[in-house]
């Protein structure tokens, strides 16, 4: 198992390609892995929100981790989501990632029952003590209904196994607070999950981004990350406009799932994997597909 020398760059939260709602498309996942690696990404993240992890069975999650680790074959680190409302299941998930050969785990706060600050610190401390892998916190209160407040993150970061945070809150003031606090902590890495804020995060000492759009256009986000690192503001401005336009792919439909459907529809139009959804979600119908097809042609993606 490779040790991560430095957590940085663009780490796509991969979709989970499916043949049926209950069957992982391993061939599609292999194509997706190679697509993003060809785009120059610095890691891959499986079983996050974009990977539809709450809707997958344990067997499906195991298949995703196995396939990703095997196909990546040490070329970049593999980050795996291990989140669950049950603390005991989180520990079992971590053990599975360790056995298969993943490089790091990503952990949401327990969802359903809201935890207080001391309870969150205790939870992450117990999880970290049961993991041989580095651990990233994951803050997305819009879905978990639990917010990792700044002071809680600082307290949790005292644990040496906690290597950083993925923040998908979308609050720039909160993000700036994290970036400023940890800018002199090379052992704690702040990643942004909101793709339109990657440039700002990197310009202010962030480690990089974990953007869903990198499933579709990995090179766009890698180039944006590199331009921000070099403080090449002209290039950042040009690429930022492309990122904002890419977001139009997620705005079809009426529900939150439009984001997931948009990404999978785009990948199906690119011939990488099908747009089969998990759980209760249905794929887009032809009017939405036609609109996304037109937008992708305008972006030169197909």
C-alpha positions as CSV (number, residue, x, y, z in Angstrom):
1,X,0.0,0.0,0.0
2,X,1.5,3.3,-1.1
3,X,2.0,6.1,1.4
4,X,0.7,9.5,0.4
5,X,3.7,11.8,0.4
6,X,1.6,14.9,-0.2
7,X,-2.2,15.4,-0.5
8,X,-2.7,17.9,-3.2
9,X,-4.2,18.8,-6.5
10,X,-7.4,17.7,-8.2
11,X,-9.0,14.5,-6.9
12,X,-12.2,13.7,-8.7
13,X,-15.1,12.2,-6.6
14,X,-15.9,9.5,-9.1
15,X,-19.4,8.6,-10.1
16,X,-20.3,4.9,-9.7
17,X,-21.0,3.5,-13.1
18,X,-23.9,1.0,-13.0
19,X,-25.3,-1.7,-15.3
20,X,-28.4,-2.0,-13.2
21,X,-29.4,-0.2,-10.0
22,X,-27.9,-3.1,-8.0
23,X,-24.9,-3.9,-10.2
24,X,-21.6,-2.0,-10.6
25,X,-20.3,-1.5,-14.1
26,X,-16.7,-2.5,-13.5
27,X,-15.6,-1.9,-17.1
28,X,-17.2,1.5,-17.1
29,X,-15.4,2.4,-13.8
30,X,-12.1,1.3,-15.4
31,X,-12.7,3.5,-18.3
32,X,-13.6,6.4,-16.0
33,X,-10.4,5.9,-13.9
34,X,-8.3,6.0,-17.0
35,X,-10.1,9.0,-18.4
36,X,-9.4,11.1,-15.3
37,X,-5.8,9.9,-15.0
38,X,-5.2,10.8,-18.6
39,X,-6.4,14.3,-17.6
40,X,-3.6,14.6,-15.1
41,X,-5.5,14.3,-11.8
42,X,-3.6,13.8,-8.6
43,X,-5.8,11.2,-7.0
44,X,-9.3,9.6,-7.2
45,X,-12.0,9.5,-4.6
46,X,-14.6,6.7,-4.6
47,X,-17.9,6.4,-2.7
48,X,-18.5,10.0,-2.0
49,X,-21.8,11.9,-2.6
50,X,-21.1,11.9,-6.4
51,X,-20.6,8.2,-6.1
52,X,-24.1,7.7,-4.7
53,X,-22.7,5.8,-1.7
54,X,-25.9,5.9,0.4
55,X,-27.7,4.0,-2.2
56,X,-25.2,1.2,-2.7
57,X,-25.1,-2.2,-1.0
58,X,-22.0,-3.3,0.9
59,X,-21.2,-5.7,-2.0
60,X,-21.4,-2.9,-4.5
61,X,-19.1,-0.7,-2.4
62,X,-16.6,-3.5,-2.1
63,X,-16.7,-3.9,-5.9
64,X,-16.1,-0.2,-6.4
65,X,-13.1,0.0,-4.1
66,X,-11.6,-3.2,-5.6
67,X,-12.0,-2.1,-9.2
68,X,-10.6,1.4,-8.5
69,X,-7.6,0.2,-6.6
70,X,-6.8,-2.4,-9.2
71,X,-7.1,-0.1,-12.2
72,X,-5.3,2.8,-10.6
73,X,-2.5,0.4,-9.8
74,X,-0.5,2.8,-7.6
75,X,-0.4,5.6,-10.2
76,X,-2.2,8.0,-7.8
77,X,-3.6,7.7,-4.3
78,X,-7.1,6.2,-3.9
79,X,-9.3,7.9,-1.4
80,X,-12.4,5.9,-0.3
81,X,-15.5,7.1,1.5
82,X,-16.3,5.0,4.5
83,X,-19.2,7.0,6.0
84,X,-22.2,5.5,7.7
85,X,-24.6,6.5,10.5
86,X,-23.2,3.5,12.5
87,X,-19.8,4.0,14.1
88,X,-19.2,0.3,14.0
89,X,-20.0,0.1,10.3
90,X,-17.5,3.0,9.7
91,X,-14.8,0.9,11.4
92,X,-15.7,-2.1,9.3
93,X,-15.6,0.0,6.1
94,X,-12.1,1.3,7.0
95,X,-10.9,-2.3,7.6
96,X,-12.2,-3.2,4.1
97,X,-10.3,-0.3,2.5
98,X,-7.2,-1.3,4.3
99,X,-7.4,-4.9,3.1
100,X,-8.1,-3.9,-0.5
101,X,-5.2,-1.4,-0.6
102,X,-6.7,2.1,-0.6
103,X,-4.5,5.0,0.5
104,X,-6.8,7.2,2.6
105,X,-10.4,7.3,4.0
106,X,-12.9,10.1,3.9
107,X,-15.4,10.3,6.8
108,X,-18.6,12.3,7.1
109,X,-20.1,13.1,10.5
110,X,-22.7,10.5,11.5
111,X,-25.9,11.5,9.8
112,X,-29.5,11.1,11.1
113,X,-28.8,11.7,14.8
114,X,-27.3,15.2,15.2
115,X,-24.1,15.2,17.3
116,X,-22.8,18.0,19.4
117,X,-19.3,19.4,19.3
118,X,-17.8,17.2,22.0
119,X,-19.5,14.2,20.5
120,X,-18.0,14.9,17.1
121,X,-14.5,15.3,18.5
122,X,-14.9,12.0,20.3
123,X,-16.3,10.3,17.2
124,X,-13.5,11.3,14.9
125,X,-10.9,10.5,17.6
126,X,-12.3,6.9,18.0
127,X,-12.4,6.5,14.2
128,X,-8.9,7.7,13.7
129,X,-7.6,5.4,16.5
130,X,-9.0,2.5,14.5
131,X,-7.5,3.5,11.2
132,X,-4.0,2.8,9.9
133,X,-4.8,5.1,6.9
134,X,-4.8,8.9,6.9
135,X,-8.3,10.3,7.4
136,X,-10.0,13.3,5.7
137,X,-13.0,15.0,7.4
138,X,-15.9,15.7,5.0
139,X,-18.1,18.7,5.7
140,X,-21.4,18.8,3.7
141,X,-24.1,20.0,6.1
142,X,-26.7,20.4,3.3
143,X,-26.9,16.5,3.2
144,X,-25.8,15.4,6.7
145,X,-27.5,18.3,8.6
146,X,-24.3,18.5,10.8
147,X,-21.8,21.3,10.3
148,X,-18.2,20.8,11.3
149,X,-17.7,24.2,12.9
150,X,-14.3,25.8,12.7
151,X,-13.4,25.2,16.3
152,X,-14.4,21.6,16.1
153,X,-12.2,21.1,13.0
154,X,-9.3,22.7,14.9
155,X,-9.8,20.3,17.9
156,X,-10.1,17.2,15.7
157,X,-7.0,18.3,13.7
158,X,-4.8,17.7,16.9
159,X,-5.1,14.0,16.1
160,X,-2.1,13.1,13.9
161,X,-4.1,10.6,11.8
162,X,-6.5,13.3,10.7
163,X,-4.8,14.6,7.5
164,X,-7.3,17.3,6.4
165,X,-10.8,18.2,5.3
166,X,-13.0,18.2,2.3
167,X,-15.3,21.2,2.6
168,X,-18.4,21.2,0.5
169,X,-20.3,23.8,2.5
170,X,-20.0,26.6,-0.1
171,X,-19.5,29.3,2.6
172,X,-16.4,31.3,1.5
173,X,-16.1,33.0,4.9
174,X,-16.0,29.6,6.6
175,X,-13.5,28.3,4.0
176,X,-11.2,31.3,4.4
177,X,-11.2,30.7,8.2
178,X,-9.9,27.2,7.6
179,X,-7.4,28.2,5.0
180,X,-5.9,30.9,7.2
181,X,-5.8,28.8,10.3
182,X,-4.1,25.8,8.6
183,X,-1.9,27.7,6.2
184,X,1.2,26.9,8.3
185,X,0.2,23.3,9.0
186,X,1.7,21.2,6.1
187,X,0.3,18.1,7.8
188,X,-3.4,19.3,7.5
189,X,-4.8,19.7,4.0
190,X,-7.9,21.8,3.2
191,X,-9.7,20.7,0.0
192,X,-12.7,22.5,-1.5
193,X,-15.6,20.4,-2.9
194,X,-17.4,23.3,-4.6
195,X,-15.8,23.4,-8.0
196,X,-16.5,27.1,-8.7
197,X,-14.4,28.0,-5.6
198,X,-11.3,26.0,-6.4
199,X,-9.2,28.9,-7.7
200,X,-9.9,31.0,-4.7
201,X,-9.1,28.1,-2.3
202,X,-5.8,27.3,-4.0
203,X,-4.8,31.0,-4.2
204,X,-5.2,31.2,-0.4
205,X,-3.1,28.2,0.6
206,X,-5.7,25.4,-0.1
207,X,-4.4,21.9,-1.0
208,X,-6.7,21.6,-4.0
209,X,-10.2,20.6,-5.1
210,X,-12.4,17.5,-5.2
211,X,-14.8,18.6,-8.0
212,X,-17.5,16.4,-9.5
213,X,-17.0,18.1,-12.9
214,X,-13.5,16.5,-13.1
215,X,-15.3,13.3,-14.0
216,X,-16.1,15.0,-17.2
217,X,-13.3,17.5,-17.9
218,X,-10.4,16.5,-15.6
219,X,-7.8,18.5,-17.6
220,X,-9.9,21.7,-17.1
221,X,-9.6,21.5,-13.4
222,X,-6.0,20.3,-13.4
223,X,-5.1,23.3,-15.5
224,X,-7.1,25.6,-13.2
225,X,-5.3,24.3,-10.2
226,X,-1.9,24.7,-11.8
227,X,-2.7,28.3,-12.9
228,X,-3.8,29.2,-9.4
229,X,-0.7,27.7,-8.0
230,X,1.4,29.8,-10.4
231,X,-0.8,32.9,-9.7
232,X,-1.4,33.2,-13.4
233,X,-4.5,35.3,-13.0
234,X,-5.2,35.7,-16.8
235,X,-5.4,31.9,-17.2
236,X,-7.4,31.5,-14.0
237,X,-9.9,34.0,-15.3
238,X,-10.3,32.2,-18.6
239,X,-10.6,28.7,-17.1
240,X,-12.9,29.9,-14.4
241,X,-15.4,31.0,-17.1
242,X,-15.2,27.5,-18.5
243,X,-15.9,25.9,-15.1
244,X,-18.9,28.1,-14.6
245,X,-20.2,27.1,-18.1
246,X,-19.6,23.5,-17.3
247,X,-22.0,23.9,-14.3
248,X,-24.9,24.4,-16.8
249,X,-24.8,20.6,-17.2
250,X,-26.1,20.2,-13.7
251,X,-29.0,22.6,-13.8
252,X,-31.5,20.5,-15.8
253,X,-34.4,18.9,-13.9
254,X,-36.1,20.1,-10.7
255,X,-34.4,18.2,-7.9
256,X,-31.0,17.9,-6.2
257,X,-30.4,14.7,-8.1
258,X,-30.1,16.8,-11.3
259,X,-26.4,17.2,-10.4
260,X,-25.8,13.5,-10.4
261,X,-27.9,12.9,-13.4
262,X,-26.1,15.7,-15.3
263,X,-22.7,14.2,-14.6
264,X,-23.7,10.7,-15.6
265,X,-25.6,11.9,-18.7
266,X,-22.4,13.7,-19.8
267,X,-20.3,10.6,-19.3
268,X,-22.7,8.5,-21.2
269,X,-22.6,10.9,-24.1
270,X,-18.8,10.6,-24.0
271,X,-19.0,6.8,-24.2
272,X,-17.4,6.3,-20.8
273,X,-20.2,4.7,-18.9
274,X,-24.0,4.5,-18.9
275,X,-26.3,7.0,-17.1
276,X,-27.9,4.3,-15.0
277,X,-28.8,5.7,-11.6
278,X,-28.9,4.0,-8.2
279,X,-31.7,3.7,-5.7
280,X,-34.8,5.8,-6.2
281,X,-33.3,8.1,-8.9
282,X,-34.3,7.9,-12.5
283,X,-32.1,8.9,-15.4
284,X,-32.7,12.0,-17.5
285,X,-35.2,11.7,-20.4
286,X,-34.5,12.8,-23.9
287,X,-35.3,16.6,-23.5
288,X,-32.7,16.9,-20.8
289,X,-30.2,14.7,-22.6
290,X,-30.6,16.8,-25.8
291,X,-29.9,20.0,-23.9
292,X,-26.8,18.5,-22.2
293,X,-25.6,17.1,-25.6
294,X,-25.9,20.6,-27.1
295,X,-24.0,22.2,-24.2
296,X,-21.2,19.6,-24.4
297,X,-20.8,20.2,-28.1
298,X,-20.5,23.9,-27.5
299,X,-17.8,23.2,-24.9
300,X,-16.0,20.8,-27.3
301,X,-16.4,17.8,-25.0
302,X,-18.1,15.7,-27.7
